[in-house]
Amino acid sequence: MLNLTTNNGKTGFDSRLSSGRYSSAYDVYPPVKLKPGDALISSISVEKPGVLPNMLRPSDHAANPIQTAAVLTCMSGAVPADTFRPSYCDRRRDRLYHAGDLQRGLLPRLPLDGIRMRYDSGPLSLAFMERIFERPWLDTITYGFAAPMENMPVYGREFARAAGIGSLLLCSDFTPEQKEKLLINMVQVGIDLWGIVQAGGHAGWFAHGGHNSGRKWLIAFAGLMLGDAEMAAPSKTYPSLALQEDMQTMYDKGWTGAGVVYAGHFGSKGHPDNPDWGSYEHLPPAEWPGDIGESYRRCCTSLAWVGQALAARILGAEDEWNHPAFFDYVDRWMTEDDSEAIQVIKQVRGRDYSASWSRQRQTWDPFVQDMWDTYRWTYSPQPARRGGDRRGAAGDPPRR
């Protein structure tokens, strides 16, 4: 494909893409003549979809037929060797980023004594995360239906987990030299996602279950590292930009007594065709319009947000994030004892959320869990803000 676009909902990589997302009109074949500003993306498909494991979730196998993809970018002339590749959606190239400008001094070196170097499904290392971020993340088709399986996570929950794990590793006690490759790879992914935003890509990544998490922090982190204030604060730069974590967290009086709540499957405004996709935590469970909000709150969003929220706090990026309810909600998730709440839910709705994967005070990944337990309370809660009651949010760490 030549010059991937952001807002037509179609692509040309493989005719087996689901739900009408393929169009042969976007295919190009050699010989292809490139001009400055062009980006040619070549892909390799699998013979049989559903075989390759999902990144960070190897027990799952998405039906995506695309195995991998690479980008060839045409420039108007030679560039310095430390130049980041422009985003595959960036036609203007009015600003090039350089590794020499990275603000490496912002990254602390937090000791890893007692921290489990494991993600959910196995051992964790810098090399493991370097590979996660090594290849281009093509994210112009919503819901990951055209994601190259060997390049990137398929689901937003794993986007957020990767963003959190990677940035926390970069805040850990490795040498700058050891961190360099992961830092470069993560910043490149952030540049690519920022290019999608600047090109008008589907107005951002709107709330929908667990699909669209993780993008905001990857963009903001890249902006912080590059000293680009607009990239570091995407929702300030583009106030109408839809971002899932922000759409799904808000201040309100929750039924458990918390002052910050999960705003629903589709955000607080819900969806006109699905009455249970909006806010619900302000109501007692007997009055909930459905169970989808609470189920996704527990399975596919909150547990995955912890790492990126902690990394943003460590790097002092709460102001750039520009949505304090997100941080207060994550604090609530990690401190509020939900033992009584899940019994009430089970009694009145018949849903049992007592399984380990769906409980508050837990994350998906042991590394993130231990980093939170060790370092969250080194970075004290910010003062209470106008517009929100902080009850049930930050407080003393739970006793373990």
N, C-alpha and C positions, 0 to 999 in steps of 0.2 A: 504494500500500500504506500502511496506517495502522499505525504502531508495529511496525517491523521487529523480528523476534525473532531469536535467535541460535542456537538449538539444535534446530530441527526439520528442517533440511536442505532446506527448500522455500521458494519465493518465488512471487510472483504477477505478475511483470513481463511475461512473454512466454511463450506456450504452446509456443514452439519451443525453450525451454531443454532441454538434453540430460539424459538419464538420470533422468527422472521428477522433476526439480527444480521443476517448475511445479505449482501448485495454484490453481485458480480461487477457492478458499475465502479466499485472502488478498487478492483484488482488492476495491477499493472504488471507487465511482463518485459523481460530484457529484449532488446536494449532499452535502457531508461536514461534519459538525459536529465541531469540535475543542474539546477541553478542555485546561486547563493540564497539561503533561507529555506531550501528544501530539506526534508527529512524522509528518507526511504526506510520503511520498516519491513523486514523480511521475517517470515515465520516458518516453523517446521511443525507439522501436525503429527499426532499419534495415529497408528493404524486402527486402534480400538479405543474409543473414549471410555473413561471410567476406570482405567487401570492405574494411572499415576496417582500417588498419594497427595493430599493437600499439605501445603507447607504448614508447619507447626501443629498439624492435626492429622498425622499419618494414618490414623484409623479411618478417616473419611476419604472418599475418592469421588471428586466431582466429575460430571459428565463432559467437562470442557474438552474439545478435540484438539486444542492448541497446546503443543508441548513447550515451545520456547520461541523467543523472538529477539531480534537485534535491530539496532538503529544505526543507519549511515547518515551522517549530517554533512551537508554541503555548506562550506563557509566561503566568504569572499576572498580570503587570503589566509596566510599562516597565522597561527595564534600561539601564545606562550604555552609551553609544555604542561603547565599546571592549570590550564583552562578546563573548567567543567563543561561537559557537553550541554549545549542549550536544550531546553525542554523540547521534546518531540512535537509539541503544539506551538512552539514559539517561532513565528515566521519573521518577527521584527528584528530580533537579535540586538535590541538597543542597549542591552547590558549583558556583558559576559562576566561570569564569576570565576574566581581563581582560588586555588587551594592555599596560595600564599597569604590570602586575606582572612583565612579562618581564625576565629577568636579562640584558639586552643586554651588560652589561659582561663576561660570561663569554666572549664571542666575540672571539677575537684577530683581528688584521689581518695575516695572513701575506702577504708580497709574492708576486706572481704572475710575477715575472721568470723567463723561460725555461719557464713552464708552458704546455703546449698547451691552448688553450681549445676542446677537441673532446671529444665523447662518441663512442661507437663508430661512429655513422652520420652524423655531421655536426658543424657548429659548435655550441659551447656558450656560453650566456650566462645571466645572471640571469633575463632575461625568458623564456627557454626553460624553465628550471626552475620559474619562477613558474607557468607554464601547466600543467606536469605536476601540480602540487599545488593547482591553483586550485579544482577541483570536488570534491564529496564522493567519497571512496573507500569504496564499499559492499563490505564484506568479510565478510559473515556466511555466505556460501555457499562451502564449501571448494573449492580448486583454481581459483578465479576463474571458474567456469562462468557466473556471473551478474554479472560485472563490467561496468559501463558502459564501452564501449571508449574514449570520448572523455574519461572522467573519470580513469582510473587504469591502471596496468600490469595485465596479465592474469596474468603468471607471477611467482613469487617471486624468481627471479633478477633480474628488472627492478625489483621492489620494493626489493631490497637495493641495486641500482645507484642507483636514485633516492634512497634514503636516504643513501647515501654521497656521491654527487655534491652533493646539496643541502646537506648539513651541512658539507661541505668548502668549498663556495662561501661559506657563512656564516662560515667561519673565515678567509676570504681578505681581501685588502686593498681591500675596498669600504667606502664610508662607511656609517655606520649607516642613513642615509636610503635609500641604495641597497639595503641588505639587507632593509629593513623588510617589503616585500610577500612575499618568499620566506619570511622568518621566520614571518610571520603564517600563511601558507598551510600550511607544514610543521607548525607547532604545532597547527593545526586538525585535520589528518589524525591526528596523534598522540592528540589528545583523542578523536576518533572511535574509534580502535582501542582506547584504554583503556576507553571505554564498553562495547565488546564484551566485554572481559575482565571488567569488573565485573558485566556481565549474564550471565556464565557461558558465553560463547560457545565452543562446541566445545572446552572445556578448553585453549584457546590455539591455537597453530599448530604441529602436530606435524611431525616430520621425515618427509618423503616426497619423495625425489628432490630436485628444485629448487623445489618448489611454494611452500613456506611461509616462505622467508627474508624478512628486512627489517622485519618488524613490531616486533620487540623494540626496535631502535634508534630507530624513529620514536616509540614510546611513551616510551622513556627520555629521548630528546632533548627532547620536549615537557615532560616532568616537570622536567628540569634547567632549562629556560628559564623555567618557571612557578614554580620553587621548591617543587614538590610532591614531597616525598621518597618517597612511596609510588609515585607514577607513575614517578619517575626510576629506581626499582629494582623493576621488575615481578616478577622472579623471587624477590626477597626478600619482597615483599608477598604474593605467591601462590606459595609454594614448589612446589606441584604443577602450576603452569602449564607446559604443553608449549610449547617454543620451539625452532625447528628448528636454529639455529646451535649451541645448547648440546647438543642431542641428537646432533648429528653431529660433535662434537669431544670428545676425551677424552685423558687421559694413559695411555700404554701404550708398551711397547717395540716400535717398528715395525721392519719388515724392512729398511728403509734405514738403521737406526741412530737414527732420530728418537725422541724421548721423548714426542711428542704426535702423535696420529693422527686421521684421519678415521674416524668411528665407524660409517659405513655408511649405506646408502640409507634405512633406516627407524630409524636409531639403533642403539646397541650391542646391544640386545635382539632386534633383527631382527623378523621376522614369521613366525608359525607356518606359513603356507602358502608361504613363499618363503625357502628356506634361504640364499640369497645376499644377503638384504637387511640382514644384521647386520654386525658388525665383521669385518674381514678383514685390515687392514694389519699385524696382529701375525704374520701368516703369510707365508711366501715365496710369490711369485706362482703357483708350480706347485701350491700347496695351496689357492688361493682357491676358494671354492664357486661362484663366478660372476664376471662382469665388470661387473655393473650398478653396484656401489659405486664402483669406480675410474672408470668412465665418467662418472658424475654428479659425482664429486669434481672432475673436470677440466672438464666442460662447463658445469655449471649451478649450482655453489655457490661454490667457493673463489675463483674469479676475481671474483665479484660481492661477496664479503664484505669486500674490502680497504678500500674507502672508508669503510664504517661503522666498521671496527676502528680505522682511523687517526683518524677524527674523534673517536671515544670516547677514544682516548689523548690527543689534543690537548686535549680538554675535561676530562681527568682523571676520566673516568667509569668506570674499570675496576672500582672497588669497587661502584658501583651496578650494573654489568652482572652481577657476582656469578658469573662462570664463567671463571676465568683461562685454562683450556685453549683457549678460543676465540681469545684474543689470541696465545697461544703458537703455536697452529696457523697463524694467518694469518702470523705471523713466519716460521714454517717454510716455508709455501707461497712466500713472497716471497724467501727466502734460500737454500733448499736447491737445489743443482744436481741436476736429475733426469736428466741426460744418460745416465748408466749405467743408471738405473732403467728408463727407457722402452725401452732396448735389451733388458734382461732380460725385461720384460713382453712385448715383441714376439716374442722368441725362444721363450718357454715358453707364451704364450697366444695368439699370433698377432694381437694387437691393437696397432696402431701409433698411439701418442699423440704423435707428433712434430710434428703440425700446430700452427701458431702459437696457435690458440685453446685448446689443451689443455695447454700447458706451464706448469710452475711458474715463478715470478719474473715472471709477467705478470698483468695485469688486463684486464677488458673494455674499459676506457675510457682513452684517452690522458691525460685530465686527472687521473684518479685515479693512474695510473702515475707521472706526473711529481710529483704532490703527495707520493706515498709516497717516491720517490727523493730528493726535496728535504727533506722534513720528518720522515720517520719517525724518523730517528736523532737528531733534536733532542730527542725524547721517549724517554729511555733505557728499556731493559727493566726491569720490576720485578724485585726479588730472587726467587730460586728459592723455590717454595712447597712445603710438605709435600704429599706425595701425587703428585708428578709429577717426572720427570726432564726437564730442559730441553734435553737434547742434541737438536740438529737444529731447535731453535726459534729464539730470537733470537740474534743475534751481530753480527759486523761486516757492514756493508752490502756487497752484491756489487759487484765492480768492473764498470764499464760501458765 
